[in-house]
Amino acid sequence: MPYINIKITDENVSAAQKAALIKGATQLLVDVLHKNPATTLVVIDEINTDNWGVGGKVVTDLRREALKT
């Protein structure tokens, strides 16, 4: 049983976007690895931007800085 874990920041991702991610990730495993979609599990974890870092900086701060420019 394939298990796919998608981690994204919790920045207004709609239910439709999440559904598209689940559908697309499942189809990718079907197309590439010939996995059964009925047994493919997809989990989306939404992480607060305070708990996500890139390049040594907190994403919340990076977003704030981007809005200033």
Backbone as a chain_set.jsonl record, in Angstrom:
{"seq": "MPYINIKITDENVSAAQKAALIKGATQLLVDVLHKNPATTLVVIDEINTDNWGVGGKVVTDLRREALKT", "coords": {"N": [[0.847, -1.168, 0.0], [0.914, 2.016, -1.074], [2.068, 5.043, 0.424], [1.672, 8.416, 0.567], [2.941, 11.456, 1.626], [2.207, 14.716, 1.815], [3.505, 17.814, 2.498], [2.64, 21.046, 3.284], [2.627, 24.64, 3.609], [0.343, 26.324, 5.777], [-1.397, 28.175, 4.222], [-4.023, 29.314, 3.214], [-4.97, 27.189, 1.501], [-7.242, 25.762, -0.596], [-10.092, 23.505, -0.322], [-10.622, 22.354, -2.78], [-8.133, 22.579, -4.045], [-6.613, 20.889, -2.429], [-7.913, 18.471, -2.929], [-7.234, 18.2, -5.622], [-4.463, 17.866, -5.393], [-4.382, 15.395, -4.038], [-5.654, 13.718, -5.918], [-3.901, 14.041, -8.13], [-1.401, 13.175, -7.101], [-1.984, 10.528, -6.495], [-2.581, 9.566, -9.072], [-0.08, 9.873, -10.26], [1.426, 7.834, -9.009], [0.044, 5.667, -10.022], [0.56, 5.927, -12.781], [3.41, 5.903, -12.956], [4.437, 3.874, -11.24], [2.574, 1.879, -11.438], [0.71, 1.424, -9.432], [-2.095, 0.452, -7.422], [-4.813, 2.557, -7.317], [-6.828, 2.38, -5.428], [-5.66, 1.486, -3.136], [-3.854, 3.362, -2.442], [-2.64, 5.695, -0.267], [-3.006, 9.028, 0.674], [-1.813, 11.738, 2.479], [-2.196, 14.996, 3.647], [-0.32, 17.332, 5.238], [-0.672, 20.315, 6.87], [1.387, 22.879, 7.655], [2.07, 25.312, 10.03], [3.366, 28.496, 9.215], [5.165, 29.541, 11.026], [6.477, 27.349, 11.885], [8.092, 26.442, 9.892], [10.969, 26.539, 7.975], [13.243, 28.166, 5.723], [16.309, 28.425, 4.188], [17.506, 29.156, 6.57], [15.764, 30.928, 7.707], [12.612, 31.825, 9.182], [9.553, 30.994, 7.673], [7.284, 32.619, 8.028], [8.442, 35.111, 8.579], [9.822, 35.495, 6.168], [7.685, 35.735, 4.378], [6.494, 38.064, 5.351], [8.556, 39.904, 4.891], [8.612, 39.808, 2.109], [6.211, 41.037, 1.458], [6.758, 43.671, 2.056], [8.348, 44.589, 0.032]], "CA": [[0.0, 0.0, 0.0], [1.709, 3.245, -1.12], [1.713, 6.128, 1.349], [2.226, 9.689, 0.116], [2.754, 12.51, 2.62], [2.454, 16.037, 1.244], [3.586, 18.837, 3.538], [2.514, 22.391, 2.73], [2.339, 25.653, 4.617], [-1.107, 26.527, 5.938], [-1.669, 29.496, 3.679], [-5.247, 29.406, 2.423], [-5.119, 26.158, 0.479], [-8.662, 25.412, -0.632], [-10.448, 22.085, -0.368], [-10.479, 21.935, -4.178], [-6.699, 22.418, -4.311], [-6.185, 19.677, -1.733], [-8.458, 17.349, -3.692], [-6.417, 18.084, -6.83], [-3.186, 17.276, -4.978], [-4.616, 13.981, -3.745], [-5.916, 13.044, -7.191], [-2.695, 14.052, -8.948], [-0.366, 12.327, -6.497], [-2.425, 9.145, -6.689], [-2.421, 9.234, -10.486], [1.351, 9.758, -10.521], [1.85, 6.49, -8.632], [-0.566, 4.746, -10.984], [1.258, 6.058, -14.067], [4.846, 5.598, -12.897], [4.738, 2.627, -10.538], [1.481, 0.933, -11.683], [0.08, 1.109, -8.151], [-3.549, 0.442, -7.376], [-5.267, 3.783, -6.654], [-7.714, 2.047, -4.307], [-4.87, 1.214, -1.931], [-2.872, 4.434, -2.296], [-3.027, 6.608, 0.808], [-2.392, 10.357, 0.574], [-2.05, 12.579, 3.646], [-1.685, 16.356, 3.506], [-0.05, 18.013, 6.507], [-0.54, 21.759, 6.736], [2.3, 23.33, 8.689], [2.072, 26.751, 10.28], [4.594, 29.091, 8.685], [6.098, 29.739, 12.139], [7.151, 26.072, 12.099], [8.694, 26.058, 8.613], [12.099, 27.415, 7.693], [13.955, 28.041, 4.445], [17.512, 29.245, 4.156], [17.818, 29.647, 7.91], [14.781, 31.927, 8.135], [11.244, 31.359, 9.389], [8.743, 31.356, 6.517], [6.435, 33.754, 8.386], [9.256, 36.311, 8.391], [10.086, 35.645, 4.744], [6.44, 36.238, 3.749], [6.338, 39.445, 5.792], [9.561, 40.672, 4.174], [8.203, 39.865, 0.702], [5.114, 42.008, 1.342], [7.312, 45.015, 2.193], [9.025, 45.007, -1.199]], "C": [[0.899, 1.24, 0.0], [1.155, 4.297, -0.158], [2.429, 7.38, 0.868], [1.915, 10.731, 1.183], [3.175, 13.834, 1.994], [2.445, 17.042, 2.384], [3.586, 20.2, 2.865], [2.319, 23.371, 3.873], [0.833, 25.911, 4.631], [-1.503, 27.938, 5.508], [-2.827, 29.456, 2.685], [-5.304, 28.428, 1.26], [-6.567, 25.679, 0.528], [-8.867, 23.899, -0.643], [-10.288, 21.552, -1.79], [-9.008, 21.721, -4.539], [-6.166, 21.152, -3.645], [-6.681, 18.438, -2.476], [-7.643, 17.121, -4.963], [-5.048, 17.483, -6.518], [-3.329, 15.779, -4.741], [-4.823, 13.189, -5.034], [-4.641, 12.94, -8.033], [-1.591, 13.159, -8.413], [-0.713, 10.852, -6.667], [-2.198, 8.711, -8.129], [-0.951, 9.08, -10.867], [1.854, 8.357, -10.16], [1.25, 5.422, -9.542], [0.249, 4.743, -12.275], [2.697, 5.561, -14.02], [5.133, 4.22, -12.313], [3.659, 1.557, -10.702], [0.828, 0.488, -10.381], [-1.437, 1.192, -8.266], [-4.029, 1.703, -6.656], [-6.159, 3.511, -5.434], [-6.954, 1.799, -3.019], [-3.779, 2.263, -1.715], [-3.402, 5.465, -1.302], [-2.269, 7.922, 0.644], [-2.804, 11.165, 1.801], [-1.437, 13.94, 3.375], [-1.532, 16.944, 4.903], [0.121, 19.499, 6.215], [0.252, 22.272, 7.936], [2.21, 24.848, 8.821], [3.404, 27.334, 9.834], [5.603, 29.428, 9.78], [6.948, 28.486, 12.382], [7.843, 25.563, 10.847], [9.808, 27.041, 8.321], [12.728, 27.117, 6.35], [15.167, 28.959, 4.505], [17.863, 29.856, 5.503], [16.85, 30.69, 8.434], [13.409, 31.286, 8.268], [10.385, 31.868, 8.227], [7.818, 32.53, 6.817], [7.181, 35.06, 8.154], [9.547, 36.553, 6.922], [8.862, 36.213, 4.024], [6.248, 37.715, 4.093], [7.305, 40.353, 5.032], [9.17, 40.837, 2.696], [7.081, 40.881, 0.476], [5.619, 43.446, 1.4], [7.934, 45.51, 0.895], [8.078, 45.205, -2.351]], "O": [[1.585, 1.489, 0.991], [-0.054, 4.416, 0.038], [3.656, 7.401, 0.773], [0.765, 10.876, 1.599], [4.348, 14.045, 1.685], [1.482, 17.111, 3.148], [4.411, 20.482, 1.996], [1.901, 22.992, 4.967], [0.147, 25.736, 3.624], [-1.89, 28.772, 6.326], [-2.629, 29.552, 1.474], [-5.655, 28.814, 0.144], [-7.052, 25.244, 1.572], [-7.952, 23.127, -0.931], [-9.862, 20.412, -1.978], [-8.679, 20.781, -5.262], [-5.361, 20.429, -4.232], [-5.94, 17.467, -2.631], [-7.388, 15.977, -5.34], [-4.531, 16.679, -7.294], [-2.498, 14.99, -5.189], [-4.238, 12.121, -5.217], [-4.338, 11.88, -8.581], [-0.921, 12.465, -9.178], [0.158, 10.029, -6.948], [-1.686, 7.621, -8.383], [-0.614, 8.245, -11.706], [2.62, 7.759, -10.917], [1.878, 4.395, -9.801], [0.589, 3.683, -12.8], [3.153, 4.878, -14.937], [5.973, 3.483, -12.83], [3.797, 0.454, -10.174], [0.439, -0.671, -10.234], [-1.976, 1.913, -9.104], [-3.686, 1.903, -5.491], [-6.227, 4.329, -4.517], [-7.524, 1.888, -1.931], [-2.882, 2.068, -0.894], [-4.479, 6.03, -1.488], [-1.047, 7.931, 0.495], [-3.988, 11.265, 2.123], [-0.295, 14.035, 2.925], [-2.502, 17.04, 5.656], [0.963, 19.887, 5.406], [-0.165, 22.117, 9.084], [2.27, 25.571, 7.827], [4.454, 26.73, 10.053], [6.788, 29.586, 9.488], [8.006, 28.557, 13.007], [8.149, 24.374, 10.75], [9.607, 28.253, 8.41], [12.749, 25.974, 5.893], [15.047, 30.138, 4.837], [18.444, 30.939, 5.573], [17.083, 31.277, 9.49], [13.082, 30.33, 7.564], [10.479, 33.034, 7.845], [7.587, 33.362, 5.939], [6.625, 36.007, 7.599], [9.523, 37.698, 6.469], [8.995, 37.077, 3.157], [5.884, 38.518, 3.234], [6.927, 41.435, 4.584], [9.382, 41.9, 2.112], [7.014, 41.511, -0.579], [4.981, 44.347, 0.855], [8.037, 46.717, 0.678], [8.509, 45.557, -3.45]]}, "num_chains": 1, "name": "protein.A"}
